[in-house]
Amino acid sequence: MKHATSIALDGLEPLLRELRAVDGLTERRRGVFSLHSSAFPHFHEDAAGFFADLRLGPGWVRLPATSAADRRTLVRKVKAALRTGSQRADD
């Protein structure tokens, strides 16, 4: 699965804007965010749609990011990880 291209990220721009507004996240480059010095969410694309890799706990979790519901879940998990300060969000 390849990293999301600039054109693909255009389709994710509303989600990217929402993530940019989350306190504690830094956008290293378009669509690639970090928390402190660690990579946090970044995006992939393939024929099945968009996906976000999100560091939760010791490893990465791949979450769908195609539908509005997928994107709400992703933002909720990002915010939960920031609230706990542990980069772990299981809700």
HTML snippet that shows the backbone in 3Dmol.js (N, CA, C, O; Angstrom):
<script src="https://3Dmol.org/build/3Dmol-min.js"></script>
<div id="view" style="width:600px;height:400px;position:relative"></div>
<script>
const pdb = `
ATOM      1  N   MET A   1       0.861  -1.174   0.000  1.00  0.00           N
ATOM      2  CA  MET A   1       0.000   0.000   0.000  1.00  0.00           C
ATOM      3  C   MET A   1       0.903   1.232   0.000  1.00  0.00           C
ATOM      4  O   MET A   1       1.800   1.357   0.834  1.00  0.00           O
ATOM      5  N   LYS A   2       0.661   2.119  -0.926  1.00  0.00           N
ATOM      6  CA  LYS A   2       1.540   3.287  -1.048  1.00  0.00           C
ATOM      7  C   LYS A   2       1.066   4.450  -0.175  1.00  0.00           C
ATOM      8  O   LYS A   2      -0.109   4.555   0.174  1.00  0.00           O
ATOM      9  N   HIS A   3       2.007   5.305   0.159  1.00  0.00           N
ATOM     10  CA  HIS A   3       1.657   6.524   0.890  1.00  0.00           C
ATOM     11  C   HIS A   3       0.763   7.375   0.014  1.00  0.00           C
ATOM     12  O   HIS A   3       0.881   7.353  -1.211  1.00  0.00           O
ATOM     13  N   ALA A   4      -0.120   8.117   0.630  1.00  0.00           N
ATOM     14  CA  ALA A   4      -1.063   8.957  -0.109  1.00  0.00           C
ATOM     15  C   ALA A   4      -0.314  10.031  -0.894  1.00  0.00           C
ATOM     16  O   ALA A   4       0.579  10.702  -0.376  1.00  0.00           O
ATOM     17  N   THR A   5      -0.701  10.170  -2.143  1.00  0.00           N
ATOM     18  CA  THR A   5      -0.121  11.198  -3.006  1.00  0.00           C
ATOM     19  C   THR A   5      -0.739  12.554  -2.685  1.00  0.00           C
ATOM     20  O   THR A   5      -1.714  12.646  -1.938  1.00  0.00           O
ATOM     21  N   SER A   6      -0.170  13.582  -3.248  1.00  0.00           N
ATOM     22  CA  SER A   6      -0.703  14.933  -3.059  1.00  0.00           C
ATOM     23  C   SER A   6      -2.145  15.025  -3.547  1.00  0.00           C
ATOM     24  O   SER A   6      -2.981  15.671  -2.914  1.00  0.00           O
ATOM     25  N   ILE A   7      -2.427  14.388  -4.657  1.00  0.00           N
ATOM     26  CA  ILE A   7      -3.799  14.410  -5.191  1.00  0.00           C
ATOM     27  C   ILE A   7      -4.745  13.690  -4.238  1.00  0.00           C
ATOM     28  O   ILE A   7      -5.856  14.162  -3.995  1.00  0.00           O
ATOM     29  N   ALA A   8      -4.320  12.557  -3.697  1.00  0.00           N
ATOM     30  CA  ALA A   8      -5.150  11.832  -2.731  1.00  0.00           C
ATOM     31  C   ALA A   8      -5.366  12.666  -1.478  1.00  0.00           C
ATOM     32  O   ALA A   8      -6.468  12.696  -0.930  1.00  0.00           O
ATOM     33  N   LEU A   9      -4.319  13.341  -1.025  1.00  0.00           N
ATOM     34  CA  LEU A   9      -4.445  14.178   0.169  1.00  0.00           C
ATOM     35  C   LEU A   9      -5.420  15.331  -0.050  1.00  0.00           C
ATOM     36  O   LEU A   9      -6.032  15.815   0.903  1.00  0.00           O
ATOM     37  N   ASP A  10      -5.569  15.775  -1.298  1.00  0.00           N
ATOM     38  CA  ASP A  10      -6.585  16.791  -1.590  1.00  0.00           C
ATOM     39  C   ASP A  10      -7.959  16.294  -1.151  1.00  0.00           C
ATOM     40  O   ASP A  10      -8.758  17.064  -0.617  1.00  0.00           O
ATOM     41  N   GLY A  11      -8.234  15.018  -1.375  1.00  0.00           N
ATOM     42  CA  GLY A  11      -9.511  14.439  -0.964  1.00  0.00           C
ATOM     43  C   GLY A  11      -9.650  14.292   0.540  1.00  0.00           C
ATOM     44  O   GLY A  11     -10.760  14.161   1.056  1.00  0.00           O
ATOM     45  N   LEU A  12      -8.532  14.313   1.239  1.00  0.00           N
ATOM     46  CA  LEU A  12      -8.543  14.206   2.700  1.00  0.00           C
ATOM     47  C   LEU A  12      -8.401  15.557   3.385  1.00  0.00           C
ATOM     48  O   LEU A  12      -8.311  15.619   4.611  1.00  0.00           O
ATOM     49  N   GLU A  13      -8.381  16.631   2.618  1.00  0.00           N
ATOM     50  CA  GLU A  13      -8.095  17.954   3.188  1.00  0.00           C
ATOM     51  C   GLU A  13      -8.991  18.329   4.365  1.00  0.00           C
ATOM     52  O   GLU A  13      -8.478  18.867   5.346  1.00  0.00           O
ATOM     53  N   PRO A  14     -10.307  18.075   4.326  1.00  0.00           N
ATOM     54  CA  PRO A  14     -11.117  18.406   5.520  1.00  0.00           C
ATOM     55  C   PRO A  14     -10.628  17.660   6.766  1.00  0.00           C
ATOM     56  O   PRO A  14     -10.602  18.235   7.854  1.00  0.00           O
ATOM     57  N   LEU A  15     -10.248  16.407   6.625  1.00  0.00           N
ATOM     58  CA  LEU A  15      -9.704  15.638   7.754  1.00  0.00           C
ATOM     59  C   LEU A  15      -8.364  16.209   8.190  1.00  0.00           C
ATOM     60  O   LEU A  15      -8.107  16.333   9.388  1.00  0.00           O
ATOM     61  N   LEU A  16      -7.512  16.557   7.246  1.00  0.00           N
ATOM     62  CA  LEU A  16      -6.206  17.130   7.581  1.00  0.00           C
ATOM     63  C   LEU A  16      -6.377  18.437   8.347  1.00  0.00           C
ATOM     64  O   LEU A  16      -5.654  18.692   9.310  1.00  0.00           O
ATOM     65  N   ARG A  17      -7.333  19.266   7.924  1.00  0.00           N
ATOM     66  CA  ARG A  17      -7.593  20.524   8.639  1.00  0.00           C
ATOM     67  C   ARG A  17      -8.009  20.241  10.077  1.00  0.00           C
ATOM     68  O   ARG A  17      -7.578  20.926  11.005  1.00  0.00           O
ATOM     69  N   GLU A  18      -8.843  19.232  10.252  1.00  0.00           N
ATOM     70  CA  GLU A  18      -9.294  18.883  11.607  1.00  0.00           C
ATOM     71  C   GLU A  18      -8.113  18.400  12.461  1.00  0.00           C
ATOM     72  O   GLU A  18      -8.010  18.755  13.635  1.00  0.00           O
ATOM     73  N   LEU A  19      -7.238  17.605  11.879  1.00  0.00           N
ATOM     74  CA  LEU A  19      -6.068  17.132  12.629  1.00  0.00           C
ATOM     75  C   LEU A  19      -5.095  18.265  12.924  1.00  0.00           C
ATOM     76  O   LEU A  19      -4.477  18.282  13.988  1.00  0.00           O
ATOM     77  N   ARG A  20      -4.949  19.207  12.004  1.00  0.00           N
ATOM     78  CA  ARG A  20      -4.072  20.357  12.250  1.00  0.00           C
ATOM     79  C   ARG A  20      -4.531  21.177  13.445  1.00  0.00           C
ATOM     80  O   ARG A  20      -3.725  21.827  14.109  1.00  0.00           O
ATOM     81  N   ALA A  21      -5.832  21.142  13.712  1.00  0.00           N
ATOM     82  CA  ALA A  21      -6.399  21.918  14.816  1.00  0.00           C
ATOM     83  C   ALA A  21      -6.272  21.207  16.164  1.00  0.00           C
ATOM     84  O   ALA A  21      -6.570  21.799  17.202  1.00  0.00           O
ATOM     85  N   VAL A  22      -5.838  19.963  16.161  1.00  0.00           N
ATOM     86  CA  VAL A  22      -5.707  19.200  17.404  1.00  0.00           C
ATOM     87  C   VAL A  22      -4.432  19.637  18.107  1.00  0.00           C
ATOM     88  O   VAL A  22      -3.333  19.525  17.565  1.00  0.00           O
ATOM     89  N   ASP A  23      -4.601  20.132  19.315  1.00  0.00           N
ATOM     90  CA  ASP A  23      -3.463  20.589  20.128  1.00  0.00           C
ATOM     91  C   ASP A  23      -2.516  19.431  20.403  1.00  0.00           C
ATOM     92  O   ASP A  23      -2.943  18.365  20.846  1.00  0.00           O
ATOM     93  N   GLY A  24      -1.252  19.637  20.145  1.00  0.00           N
ATOM     94  CA  GLY A  24      -0.248  18.621  20.417  1.00  0.00           C
ATOM     95  C   GLY A  24       0.291  17.949  19.172  1.00  0.00           C
ATOM     96  O   GLY A  24       1.387  17.389  19.200  1.00  0.00           O
ATOM     97  N   LEU A  25      -0.464  17.992  18.068  1.00  0.00           N
ATOM     98  CA  LEU A  25       0.008  17.401  16.823  1.00  0.00           C
ATOM     99  C   LEU A  25       0.776  18.427  16.010  1.00  0.00           C
ATOM    100  O   LEU A  25       0.439  19.611  16.003  1.00  0.00           O
ATOM    101  N   THR A  26       1.797  17.968  15.334  1.00  0.00           N
ATOM    102  CA  THR A  26       2.570  18.802  14.422  1.00  0.00           C
ATOM    103  C   THR A  26       2.562  18.117  13.064  1.00  0.00           C
ATOM    104  O   THR A  26       2.812  16.916  12.968  1.00  0.00           O
ATOM    105  N   GLU A  27       2.279  18.869  12.029  1.00  0.00           N
ATOM    106  CA  GLU A  27       2.304  18.307  10.682  1.00  0.00           C
ATOM    107  C   GLU A  27       3.707  18.487  10.119  1.00  0.00           C
ATOM    108  O   GLU A  27       4.102  19.600   9.773  1.00  0.00           O
ATOM    109  N   ARG A  28       4.456  17.397  10.025  1.00  0.00           N
ATOM    110  CA  ARG A  28       5.838  17.437   9.534  1.00  0.00           C
ATOM    111  C   ARG A  28       5.885  17.800   8.059  1.00  0.00           C
ATOM    112  O   ARG A  28       6.662  18.650   7.626  1.00  0.00           O
ATOM    113  N   ARG A  29       5.042  17.139   7.320  1.00  0.00           N
ATOM    114  CA  ARG A  29       4.798  17.478   5.918  1.00  0.00           C
ATOM    115  C   ARG A  29       3.355  17.112   5.665  1.00  0.00           C
ATOM    116  O   ARG A  29       2.736  16.424   6.476  1.00  0.00           O
ATOM    117  N   ARG A  30       2.820  17.556   4.570  1.00  0.00           N
ATOM    118  CA  ARG A  30       1.382  17.402   4.357  1.00  0.00           C
ATOM    119  C   ARG A  30       0.949  15.945   4.544  1.00  0.00           C
ATOM    120  O   ARG A  30       1.419  15.045   3.849  1.00  0.00           O
ATOM    121  N   GLY A  31       0.044  15.741   5.499  1.00  0.00           N
ATOM    122  CA  GLY A  31      -0.531  14.433   5.755  1.00  0.00           C
ATOM    123  C   GLY A  31       0.297  13.530   6.658  1.00  0.00           C
ATOM    124  O   GLY A  31      -0.082  12.384   6.898  1.00  0.00           O
ATOM    125  N   VAL A  32       1.417  14.026   7.161  1.00  0.00           N
ATOM    126  CA  VAL A  32       2.269  13.247   8.069  1.00  0.00           C
ATOM    127  C   VAL A  32       2.418  14.040   9.361  1.00  0.00           C
ATOM    128  O   VAL A  32       3.042  15.101   9.389  1.00  0.00           O
ATOM    129  N   PHE A  33       1.835  13.508  10.426  1.00  0.00           N
ATOM    130  CA  PHE A  33       1.794  14.214  11.703  1.00  0.00           C
ATOM    131  C   PHE A  33       2.710  13.538  12.706  1.00  0.00           C
ATOM    132  O   PHE A  33       3.009  12.349  12.597  1.00  0.00           O
ATOM    133  N   SER A  34       3.150  14.316  13.683  1.00  0.00           N
ATOM    134  CA  SER A  34       3.950  13.760  14.766  1.00  0.00           C
ATOM    135  C   SER A  34       3.391  14.223  16.102  1.00  0.00           C
ATOM    136  O   SER A  34       2.722  15.251  16.206  1.00  0.00           O
ATOM    137  N   LEU A  35       3.686  13.436  17.102  1.00  0.00           N
ATOM    138  CA  LEU A  35       3.357  13.753  18.486  1.00  0.00           C
ATOM    139  C   LEU A  35       4.685  13.736  19.213  1.00  0.00           C
ATOM    140  O   LEU A  35       5.353  12.703  19.278  1.00  0.00           O
ATOM    141  N   HIS A  36       5.070  14.879  19.762  1.00  0.00           N
ATOM    142  CA  HIS A  36       6.405  15.041  20.324  1.00  0.00           C
ATOM    143  C   HIS A  36       7.396  14.781  19.191  1.00  0.00           C
ATOM    144  O   HIS A  36       7.342  15.467  18.170  1.00  0.00           O
ATOM    145  N   SER A  37       8.284  13.827  19.338  1.00  0.00           N
ATOM    146  CA  SER A  37       9.243  13.559  18.263  1.00  0.00           C
ATOM    147  C   SER A  37       8.901  12.283  17.493  1.00  0.00           C
ATOM    148  O   SER A  37       9.651  11.873  16.608  1.00  0.00           O
ATOM    149  N   SER A  38       7.774  11.658  17.825  1.00  0.00           N
ATOM    150  CA  SER A  38       7.406  10.389  17.187  1.00  0.00           C
ATOM    151  C   SER A  38       6.362  10.586  16.106  1.00  0.00           C
ATOM    152  O   SER A  38       5.430  11.377  16.251  1.00  0.00           O
ATOM    153  N   ALA A  39       6.536   9.854  15.027  1.00  0.00           N
ATOM    154  CA  ALA A  39       5.507   9.851  13.984  1.00  0.00           C
ATOM    155  C   ALA A  39       4.206   9.374  14.618  1.00  0.00           C
ATOM    156  O   ALA A  39       4.207   8.525  15.509  1.00  0.00           O
ATOM    157  N   PHE A  40       3.103   9.931  14.146  1.00  0.00           N
ATOM    158  CA  PHE A  40       1.814   9.556  14.719  1.00  0.00           C
ATOM    159  C   PHE A  40       0.890   9.159  13.580  1.00  0.00           C
ATOM    160  O   PHE A  40       1.083   8.058  13.064  1.00  0.00           O
ATOM    161  N   PRO A  41      -0.096   9.936  13.127  1.00  0.00           N
ATOM    162  CA  PRO A  41      -0.864   9.468  11.973  1.00  0.00           C
ATOM    163  C   PRO A  41      -0.215   9.906  10.658  1.00  0.00           C
ATOM    164  O   PRO A  41       0.352  10.993  10.548  1.00  0.00           O
ATOM    165  N   HIS A  42      -0.323   9.016   9.667  1.00  0.00           N
ATOM    166  CA  HIS A  42       0.009   9.340   8.286  1.00  0.00           C
ATOM    167  C   HIS A  42      -0.904   8.490   7.408  1.00  0.00           C
ATOM    168  O   HIS A  42      -1.546   7.560   7.896  1.00  0.00           O
ATOM    169  N   PHE A  43      -0.964   8.799   6.134  1.00  0.00           N
ATOM    170  CA  PHE A  43      -2.012   8.253   5.285  1.00  0.00           C
ATOM    171  C   PHE A  43      -1.474   7.442   4.111  1.00  0.00           C
ATOM    172  O   PHE A  43      -0.392   7.695   3.582  1.00  0.00           O
ATOM    173  N   HIS A  44      -2.287   6.454   3.730  1.00  0.00           N
ATOM    174  CA  HIS A  44      -2.012   5.580   2.592  1.00  0.00           C
ATOM    175  C   HIS A  44      -3.251   5.550   1.706  1.00  0.00           C
ATOM    176  O   HIS A  44      -4.354   5.902   2.124  1.00  0.00           O
ATOM    177  N   GLU A  45      -3.030   5.119   0.470  1.00  0.00           N
ATOM    178  CA  GLU A  45      -4.149   4.950  -0.455  1.00  0.00           C
ATOM    179  C   GLU A  45      -3.945   3.674  -1.248  1.00  0.00           C
ATOM    180  O   GLU A  45      -2.816   3.259  -1.511  1.00  0.00           O
ATOM    181  N   ASP A  46      -5.047   3.065  -1.622  1.00  0.00           N
ATOM    182  CA  ASP A  46      -5.041   1.983  -2.595  1.00  0.00           C
ATOM    183  C   ASP A  46      -6.434   1.884  -3.184  1.00  0.00           C
ATOM    184  O   ASP A  46      -7.280   2.739  -2.921  1.00  0.00           O
ATOM    185  N   ALA A  47      -6.681   0.867  -3.966  1.00  0.00           N
ATOM    186  CA  ALA A  47      -7.972   0.739  -4.644  1.00  0.00           C
ATOM    187  C   ALA A  47      -9.140   0.645  -3.660  1.00  0.00           C
ATOM    188  O   ALA A  47     -10.269   0.995  -4.006  1.00  0.00           O
ATOM    189  N   ALA A  48      -8.880   0.179  -2.444  1.00  0.00           N
ATOM    190  CA  ALA A  48      -9.939   0.056  -1.437  1.00  0.00           C
ATOM    191  C   ALA A  48     -10.264   1.384  -0.768  1.00  0.00           C
ATOM    192  O   ALA A  48     -11.285   1.488  -0.088  1.00  0.00           O
ATOM    193  N   GLY A  49      -9.424   2.403  -0.941  1.00  0.00           N
ATOM    194  CA  GLY A  49      -9.694   3.710  -0.353  1.00  0.00           C
ATOM    195  C   GLY A  49      -8.505   4.256   0.410  1.00  0.00           C
ATOM    196  O   GLY A  49      -7.351   3.936   0.123  1.00  0.00           O
ATOM    197  N   PHE A  50      -8.818   5.087   1.389  1.00  0.00           N
ATOM    198  CA  PHE A  50      -7.798   5.732   2.216  1.00  0.00           C
ATOM    199  C   PHE A  50      -7.666   4.996   3.539  1.00  0.00           C
ATOM    200  O   PHE A  50      -8.630   4.440   4.065  1.00  0.00           O
ATOM    201  N   PHE A  51      -6.436   5.007   4.066  1.00  0.00           N
ATOM    202  CA  PHE A  51      -6.151   4.393   5.350  1.00  0.00           C
ATOM    203  C   PHE A  51      -5.189   5.293   6.108  1.00  0.00           C
ATOM    204  O   PHE A  51      -4.386   6.011   5.512  1.00  0.00           O
ATOM    205  N   ALA A  52      -5.284   5.243   7.423  1.00  0.00           N
ATOM    206  CA  ALA A  52      -4.356   5.988   8.274  1.00  0.00           C
ATOM    207  C   ALA A  52      -3.603   4.988   9.129  1.00  0.00           C
ATOM    208  O   ALA A  52      -4.200   4.085   9.715  1.00  0.00           O
ATOM    209  N   ASP A  53      -2.303   5.150   9.198  1.00  0.00           N
ATOM    210  CA  ASP A  53      -1.511   4.398  10.156  1.00  0.00           C
ATOM    211  C   ASP A  53      -1.380   5.286  11.377  1.00  0.00           C
ATOM    212  O   ASP A  53      -0.925   6.426  11.284  1.00  0.00           O
ATOM    213  N   LEU A  54      -1.776   4.762  12.510  1.00  0.00           N
ATOM    214  CA  LEU A  54      -1.786   5.521  13.757  1.00  0.00           C
ATOM    215  C   LEU A  54      -0.991   4.727  14.788  1.00  0.00           C
ATOM    216  O   LEU A  54      -1.267   3.551  15.027  1.00  0.00           O
ATOM    217  N   ARG A  55      -0.010   5.373  15.391  1.00  0.00           N
ATOM    218  CA  ARG A  55       0.796   4.694  16.412  1.00  0.00           C
ATOM    219  C   ARG A  55      -0.021   4.671  17.712  1.00  0.00           C
ATOM    220  O   ARG A  55      -0.292   5.703  18.326  1.00  0.00           O
ATOM    221  N   LEU A  56      -0.396   3.462  18.096  1.00  0.00           N
ATOM    222  CA  LEU A  56      -1.140   3.258  19.346  1.00  0.00           C
ATOM    223  C   LEU A  56      -0.389   2.231  20.166  1.00  0.00           C
ATOM    224  O   LEU A  56      -0.230   1.084  19.748  1.00  0.00           O
ATOM    225  N   GLY A  57       0.066   2.640  21.322  1.00  0.00           N
ATOM    226  CA  GLY A  57       0.858   1.734  22.136  1.00  0.00           C
ATOM    227  C   GLY A  57       2.197   1.478  21.476  1.00  0.00           C
ATOM    228  O   GLY A  57       2.821   2.405  20.960  1.00  0.00           O
ATOM    229  N   PRO A  58       2.650   0.227  21.486  1.00  0.00           N
ATOM    230  CA  PRO A  58       3.987  -0.062  20.977  1.00  0.00           C
ATOM    231  C   PRO A  58       4.093  -0.153  19.462  1.00  0.00           C
ATOM    232  O   PRO A  58       5.203  -0.196  18.933  1.00  0.00           O
ATOM    233  N   GLY A  59       2.976  -0.185  18.751  1.00  0.00           N
ATOM    234  CA  GLY A  59       3.048  -0.386  17.306  1.00  0.00           C
ATOM    235  C   GLY A  59       2.047   0.450  16.537  1.00  0.00           C
ATOM    236  O   GLY A  59       1.395   1.341  17.080  1.00  0.00           O
ATOM    237  N   TRP A  60       1.947   0.137  15.266  1.00  0.00           N
ATOM    238  CA  TRP A  60       1.058   0.863  14.360  1.00  0.00           C
ATOM    239  C   TRP A  60      -0.238   0.099  14.175  1.00  0.00           C
ATOM    240  O   TRP A  60      -0.258  -1.132  14.147  1.00  0.00           O
ATOM    241  N   VAL A  61      -1.320   0.852  14.048  1.00  0.00           N
ATOM    242  CA  VAL A  61      -2.633   0.304  13.740  1.00  0.00           C
ATOM    243  C   VAL A  61      -3.089   0.975  12.452  1.00  0.00           C
ATOM    244  O   VAL A  61      -3.031   2.198  12.331  1.00  0.00           O
ATOM    245  N   ARG A  62      -3.536   0.185  11.499  1.00  0.00           N
ATOM    246  CA  ARG A  62      -4.054   0.739  10.247  1.00  0.00           C
ATOM    247  C   ARG A  62      -5.573   0.857  10.368  1.00  0.00           C
ATOM    248  O   ARG A  62      -6.269  -0.128  10.617  1.00  0.00           O
ATOM    249  N   LEU A  63      -6.068   2.071  10.189  1.00  0.00           N
ATOM    250  CA  LEU A  63      -7.501   2.343  10.289  1.00  0.00           C
ATOM    251  C   LEU A  63      -8.024   2.839   8.953  1.00  0.00           C
ATOM    252  O   LEU A  63      -7.328   3.578   8.257  1.00  0.00           O
ATOM    253  N   PRO A  64      -9.235   2.450   8.580  1.00  0.00           N
ATOM    254  CA  PRO A  64      -9.818   3.005   7.357  1.00  0.00           C
ATOM    255  C   PRO A  64     -10.075   4.497   7.535  1.00  0.00           C
ATOM    256  O   PRO A  64     -10.378   4.957   8.636  1.00  0.00           O
ATOM    257  N   ALA A  65      -9.953   5.243   6.447  1.00  0.00           N
ATOM    258  CA  ALA A  65     -10.178   6.699   6.505  1.00  0.00           C
ATOM    259  C   ALA A  65     -10.917   7.180   5.270  1.00  0.00           C
ATOM    260  O   ALA A  65     -10.723   8.311   4.825  1.00  0.00           O
ATOM    261  N   THR A  66     -11.761   6.324   4.719  1.00  0.00           N
ATOM    262  CA  THR A  66     -12.464   6.673   3.489  1.00  0.00           C
ATOM    263  C   THR A  66     -13.790   7.373   3.776  1.00  0.00           C
ATOM    264  O   THR A  66     -14.069   8.431   3.213  1.00  0.00           O
ATOM    265  N   SER A  67     -14.600   6.789   4.644  1.00  0.00           N
ATOM    266  CA  SER A  67     -15.931   7.349   4.909  1.00  0.00           C
ATOM    267  C   SER A  67     -15.877   8.407   6.011  1.00  0.00           C
ATOM    268  O   SER A  67     -14.887   8.525   6.734  1.00  0.00           O
ATOM    269  N   ALA A  68     -16.950   9.164   6.118  1.00  0.00           N
ATOM    270  CA  ALA A  68     -17.064  10.167   7.183  1.00  0.00           C
ATOM    271  C   ALA A  68     -17.000   9.486   8.552  1.00  0.00           C
ATOM    272  O   ALA A  68     -16.385  10.016   9.477  1.00  0.00           O
ATOM    273  N   ALA A  69     -17.626   8.325   8.685  1.00  0.00           N
ATOM    274  CA  ALA A  69     -17.598   7.595   9.959  1.00  0.00           C
ATOM    275  C   ALA A  69     -16.174   7.137  10.276  1.00  0.00           C
ATOM    276  O   ALA A  69     -15.738   7.217  11.424  1.00  0.00           O
ATOM    277  N   ASP A  70     -15.447   6.654   9.259  1.00  0.00           N
ATOM    278  CA  ASP A  70     -14.042   6.259   9.457  1.00  0.00           C
ATOM    279  C   ASP A  70     -13.238   7.435   9.988  1.00  0.00           C
ATOM    280  O   ASP A  70     -12.440   7.285  10.913  1.00  0.00           O
ATOM    281  N   ARG A  71     -13.448   8.592   9.407  1.00  0.00           N
ATOM    282  CA  ARG A  71     -12.671   9.782   9.766  1.00  0.00           C
ATOM    283  C   ARG A  71     -13.003  10.263  11.161  1.00  0.00           C
ATOM    284  O   ARG A  71     -12.121  10.719  11.890  1.00  0.00           O
ATOM    285  N   ARG A  72     -14.273  10.165  11.542  1.00  0.00           N
ATOM    286  CA  ARG A  72     -14.656  10.532  12.917  1.00  0.00           C
ATOM    287  C   ARG A  72     -13.980   9.605  13.920  1.00  0.00           C
ATOM    288  O   ARG A  72     -13.484  10.052  14.954  1.00  0.00           O
ATOM    289  N   THR A  73     -13.962   8.312  13.609  1.00  0.00           N
ATOM    290  CA  THR A  73     -13.306   7.343  14.490  1.00  0.00           C
ATOM    291  C   THR A  73     -11.825   7.654  14.608  1.00  0.00           C
ATOM    292  O   THR A  73     -11.267   7.609  15.704  1.00  0.00           O
ATOM    293  N   LEU A  74     -11.187   7.966  13.499  1.00  0.00           N
ATOM    294  CA  LEU A  74      -9.762   8.295  13.516  1.00  0.00           C
ATOM    295  C   LEU A  74      -9.489   9.508  14.400  1.00  0.00           C
ATOM    296  O   LEU A  74      -8.591   9.472  15.241  1.00  0.00           O
ATOM    297  N   VAL A  75     -10.248  10.570  14.220  1.00  0.00           N
ATOM    298  CA  VAL A  75     -10.044  11.784  15.021  1.00  0.00           C
ATOM    299  C   VAL A  75     -10.290  11.483  16.495  1.00  0.00           C
ATOM    300  O   VAL A  75      -9.556  11.966  17.357  1.00  0.00           O
ATOM    301  N   ARG A  76     -11.312  10.693  16.789  1.00  0.00           N
ATOM    302  CA  ARG A  76     -11.600  10.328  18.179  1.00  0.00           C
ATOM    303  C   ARG A  76     -10.425   9.566  18.794  1.00  0.00           C
ATOM    304  O   ARG A  76     -10.055   9.824  19.939  1.00  0.00           O
ATOM    305  N   LYS A  77      -9.841   8.642  18.052  1.00  0.00           N
ATOM    306  CA  LYS A  77      -8.702   7.874  18.563  1.00  0.00           C
ATOM    307  C   LYS A  77      -7.466   8.754  18.749  1.00  0.00           C
ATOM    308  O   LYS A  77      -6.729   8.589  19.720  1.00  0.00           O
ATOM    309  N   VAL A  78      -7.240   9.677  17.833  1.00  0.00           N
ATOM    310  CA  VAL A  78      -6.114  10.606  17.974  1.00  0.00           C
ATOM    311  C   VAL A  78      -6.281  11.438  19.239  1.00  0.00           C
ATOM    312  O   VAL A  78      -5.345  11.564  20.028  1.00  0.00           O
ATOM    313  N   LYS A  79      -7.461  12.003  19.434  1.00  0.00           N
ATOM    314  CA  LYS A  79      -7.702  12.839  20.608  1.00  0.00           C
ATOM    315  C   LYS A  79      -7.612  12.036  21.897  1.00  0.00           C
ATOM    316  O   LYS A  79      -7.101  12.534  22.900  1.00  0.00           O
ATOM    317  N   ALA A  80      -8.102  10.796  21.881  1.00  0.00           N
ATOM    318  CA  ALA A  80      -8.025   9.949  23.074  1.00  0.00           C
ATOM    319  C   ALA A  80      -6.571   9.645  23.419  1.00  0.00           C
ATOM    320  O   ALA A  80      -6.198   9.651  24.593  1.00  0.00           O
ATOM    321  N   ALA A  81      -5.755   9.382  22.414  1.00  0.00           N
ATOM    322  CA  ALA A  81      -4.340   9.112  22.657  1.00  0.00           C
ATOM    323  C   ALA A  81      -3.655  10.337  23.243  1.00  0.00           C
ATOM    324  O   ALA A  81      -2.811  10.205  24.129  1.00  0.00           O
ATOM    325  N   LEU A  82      -3.998  11.510  22.770  1.00  0.00           N
ATOM    326  CA  LEU A  82      -3.405  12.737  23.297  1.00  0.00           C
ATOM    327  C   LEU A  82      -3.867  13.002  24.728  1.00  0.00           C
ATOM    328  O   LEU A  82      -3.085  13.470  25.556  1.00  0.00           O
ATOM    329  N   ARG A  83      -5.132  12.705  25.021  1.00  0.00           N
ATOM    330  CA  ARG A  83      -5.653  12.904  26.381  1.00  0.00           C
ATOM    331  C   ARG A  83      -4.923  12.037  27.386  1.00  0.00           C
ATOM    332  O   ARG A  83      -4.595  12.492  28.482  1.00  0.00           O
ATOM    333  N   THR A  84      -4.668  10.799  27.021  1.00  0.00           N
ATOM    334  CA  THR A  84      -4.028   9.879  27.950  1.00  0.00           C
ATOM    335  C   THR A  84      -2.523  10.090  28.003  1.00  0.00           C
ATOM    336  O   THR A  84      -1.864   9.678  28.957  1.00  0.00           O
ATOM    337  N   GLY A  85      -1.983  10.735  26.974  1.00  0.00           N
ATOM    338  CA  GLY A  85      -0.553  10.979  26.927  1.00  0.00           C
ATOM    339  C   GLY A  85       0.270   9.735  26.681  1.00  0.00           C
ATOM    340  O   GLY A  85       1.493   9.754  26.817  1.00  0.00           O
ATOM    341  N   SER A  86      -0.391   8.663  26.323  1.00  0.00           N
ATOM    342  CA  SER A  86       0.328   7.407  26.164  1.00  0.00           C
ATOM    343  C   SER A  86       0.374   6.910  24.732  1.00  0.00           C
ATOM    344  O   SER A  86       0.933   5.846  24.466  1.00  0.00           O
ATOM    345  N   GLN A  87      -0.192   7.648  23.825  1.00  0.00           N
ATOM    346  CA  GLN A  87      -0.305   7.223  22.431  1.00  0.00           C
ATOM    347  C   GLN A  87      -1.017   5.882  22.349  1.00  0.00           C
ATOM    348  O   GLN A  87      -0.753   5.090  21.445  1.00  0.00           O
ATOM    349  N   ARG A  88      -1.910   5.627  23.279  1.00  0.00           N
ATOM    350  CA  ARG A  88      -2.690   4.402  23.255  1.00  0.00           C
ATOM    351  C   ARG A  88      -4.150   4.787  23.414  1.00  0.00           C
ATOM    352  O   ARG A  88      -4.528   5.432  24.392  1.00  0.00           O
ATOM    353  N   ALA A  89      -4.964   4.393  22.455  1.00  0.00           N
ATOM    354  CA  ALA A  89      -6.388   4.721  22.500  1.00  0.00           C
ATOM    355  C   ALA A  89      -7.184   3.526  22.029  1.00  0.00           C
ATOM    356  O   ALA A  89      -7.192   3.220  20.837  1.00  0.00           O
ATOM    357  N   ASP A  90      -7.844   2.853  22.929  1.00  0.00           N
ATOM    358  CA  ASP A  90      -8.587   1.655  22.585  1.00  0.00           C
ATOM    359  C   ASP A  90     -10.086   1.863  22.528  1.00  0.00           C
ATOM    360  O   ASP A  90     -10.837   0.899  22.379  1.00  0.00           O
ATOM    361  N   ASP A  91     -10.538   3.102  22.644  1.00  0.00           N
ATOM    362  CA  ASP A  91     -11.995   3.300  22.652  1.00  0.00           C
ATOM    363  C   ASP A  91     -12.557   3.292  21.265  1.00  0.00           C
ATOM    364  O   ASP A  91     -13.766   3.445  21.088  1.00  0.00           O
TER     365      ASP A  91
END
`;
const viewer = $3Dmol.createViewer("view");
viewer.addModel(pdb, "pdb");
viewer.setStyle({}, {cartoon: {color: "spectrum"}});
viewer.zoomTo();
viewer.render();
</script>
